[in-house]
Amino acid sequence: MLSLLASLGGPEWLKLDQILSAMVFSVLGVVLFVLLFWLMDKMTPYSFWTELLEEHNSALAIFIGCCAISLGIIVAASIAG
């Protein structure tokens, strides 16, 4: 069915299978980030949410931001091929 829709024409850069692939990889990346955040929260002796919101731990916020950026780079590379 995807090949039938892709063969209908349109711009070369606008292909339905590529859009669906990007959406799947993006959702998979978000799910993986949430799962790994939860796993790291369970593995450490303190709560990430408490440290971030109540203690205002800047180092932890920077670390989580770096993890999010690196996962975004991995998802972008997997979408690009």
Secondary structure, 3 states (H helix, E strand, C coil): CHHHHHCCCCCCCCCHHHHHHHHHHHHHHHHHHHHHHHHHHHHCCCCHHHHHHCCCCHHHHHHHHHHHHHHHHHHHHHHHC
